[in-house]
Amino acid sequence: MPMQAGDIERLIKEAMPDAEVMIEDLRGDGDHYAAMVVSKEFEGKSRVQQHQMVYKALQGRMGDALHALALQTGVPEDGN
């Protein structure tokens, strides 16, 4: 069963409450998404570690309910 964008956002925000999450359904099929996640929790972490944090937040749904996720992560810019 495909995931809804709101479910992806909810799971990420449950794991990282300060996160700004933007989700785009790339094909309109609920199976292929792009996500931009910005969180202070990523500070000092490598890009790989940041992505691992997001995948962990998705609680094993990658490759199952969520087939593809093009992921971008970052820390908030100064003043945010």
Secondary structure by P-SEA (a helix, b strand, c coil): ccccaaaaaaaaaaaccccbbbbbccccccccbbbbbbccccccccaaaaaaaaaaaacccccccccccbbbbbcccccc
